[in-house]
Amino acid sequence: MSKRDYYEVLGVSRTATEAEMKSAFRKLAMQYHPDRNPGDHEAEVKFKEINEAYQTLSDGQKRAAYDRFGHAAFANGGPGGGGPGFGGDFSDFMSDIFENFFGDAGRGGRGRSTGGRERGADMRYNLEISLDEAYNGKTAELKIPTSITCEACSGSGAKPGSKPKACPTCGGAGRVRATQGFFSIERTCPNCHGRGEVIDDPCVQCGGAGRVTRERTLSVNIPAGVEDGTRIRLAGEGEAGLRGGPPGDLYIFLSLKPHPFFQRDGADLFCRVPISMVTAALGGEFSVPTLSGTDALVKVPEGTQTGKQFRLKGKGMPVLRSRDVGDLYIQVVVETPQKLTKRQRELLMEFDQECSKENHPESSGFFSRFREFIDGLGGST
């Protein structure tokens, strides 16, 4: 079966620029990549064909030869002689091609290590604090099990007195190159797995990893005004890197415990306070504790009803990284007396007999409007 024209394979004209061919190849490679088409033999064949065409046309000399002689220019080997032609697993071959063309993004963003050293993983620690601690701020002592640099080998992974040596397979590069015809494919070194170093005599303490697991105690400053879900980053306090690599970061996620009296909304605090029927009717005052440790005085005017809200300016939460402070809102609930004595009942009954509509304007007005509404319904039938 004759080979298709390389320009036709990529879907570009013979005058296409290098950028146009690269764009066309990127789209087609993504479309027919075997990872996106598992088990699809036809997609695998097309991927080979697309790669073969691009490898030829992206090289100036090979493109000139192809434009002049067509496939016959490579009849004795190279890209026209039956495909890639490299040993090893085909999936490894395509993986290397994808990496060479698309960079680390083609492999899901995995970076390579340098000199055998790999960055440590980031860590997460969940810390629960009280509302009082969020108001005042605190210094928390955390005990965290994590990987730290092995002291015996100083993170090298090699037994004390020895040291890692350059990988004999790749010469310390971490990559090896295979060449046949016009192809030159670079892939991860199978001997050192991309580290560029090998350890003949590993450290007995860490087994050659260059790090060990220990429990560390860290002091963390929790600033005043933090909210639920606040994240604190401690750079370099994550897991130690492999073989002396840089450590990762530690992320502390804060959550606030429910408070028995206060509810929080941003920088403002809310609280419900019961008051007696007499205080609500005659007026008075009461004091409430605040998170600052002092009491605040609330004055209740005569005739206060349930649900009345009082604002205490500057008695709320501090705003993170600011001098601003929220407010405290007090909502009163008028409490009805229970378990009355005989004398108390008599007094209340006397009080009720002395009351007029002016003493209960809301209830009197409600029942009047309700009666008018019912009468209106009867008259409309």
C-alpha positions, 0 to 999 in steps of 0.5 A: 500500500502506497504512503499518503502524501505527508502534507495531506496527512497533516492537512496543510498546503505545501507552502505551509509555514513551520508554525502552521505545521506545528499547530496542525500536528499538535491538534492531530496528535492530541486527537489520535494519541493512544492515551485518548484512544485506548485499544483503538488500533486505527488511531495508533496507526494514524498517530504513527503516520502523523508523527512520521509526516511531521518529523520529516516536514519539520526538518528543513533538509528533509522537507527539501528532499521530500519536496523534490523526490517524495517518499523515494528520498527515504527509500533506504531508511529513515521516516519513509522506511516503515515507521519509527523502527526503534526498539522497545515498547511502542507506548514508551516511544510515543510517550517520549515523542509526546514529551519532546514535542509538548514538553512536561505538559504532555506528561501531565505536568511532571517535572524532571529531577536535577542531579537526582534531587527531587522536591519534597511533597507539600503537606496539609495540616487541619487546625481547629481553633476557638472563636476567642483564639481567632479574636486574640490570635495565638501561637500554636505548637504543632506536632507533625509527622513528616519526612526530614533530611537524613542526618546520617548521609546529609540527604545524599542517600549514600552511606557515610564515607561514600557518595553517589556517582554519575550514572554510567548509562546516561553519563549523569544527564538522566536522559538517553538518546536513540538514533536511527536514520533521521530520527533522534529520540530522547527518553528517560534513562532506564538505569537511574530513572532520570536522576542522573546518579546511582548509589552503589552503597546506600545509607542504612538509615534511610535506605538511599532515599536521603530522608527519614520520617520523624515527628517535628514540633513547629510554632505557628503564629495565628494572626488575630481576625482569621476566619474559618477556612483561612490557609497559612503557608509555611514555605519549606516546612513540607516533606524533605526532598529526595537525595537532598532535594528542596523541601515542599511547603506546609499548608495549615487550614484553619477551622473555627469551633462553634461558640456557645453564645456568639455567631460570626458573620465576617467581622460582625458578631451576633448574640441573643439575650433574654430580658424580663417582661418588666425590663422590656416594659419599663426599660432598663439596662443589662451588661454582656461579656465581649471577646475582649474580656470586658463587659458592655452595657446595653440600655433597653428603652421602655416598651422594647419588643422581642427581636429588637436589635442593639448595635455595639460599635467596635465590639466585634471581630478584628479584621485580618491585617487591618486596624478595623474592628467589626460590631456586636449585635445584641438581639433581645428576647422578652421572656414570659414569666413561668410558675407564678405564685397566687399573688403574682397571678393577682397582680398580673390580672389587675394589670391586664384589667388596667391595660387599654389598647394603647398599651398593646398597639400591635396586638390590638391593631392586628386583631382589628385588621384581622376582623375586618378581613374576615368580615370582608370575606363574609360580605363578598359571598 
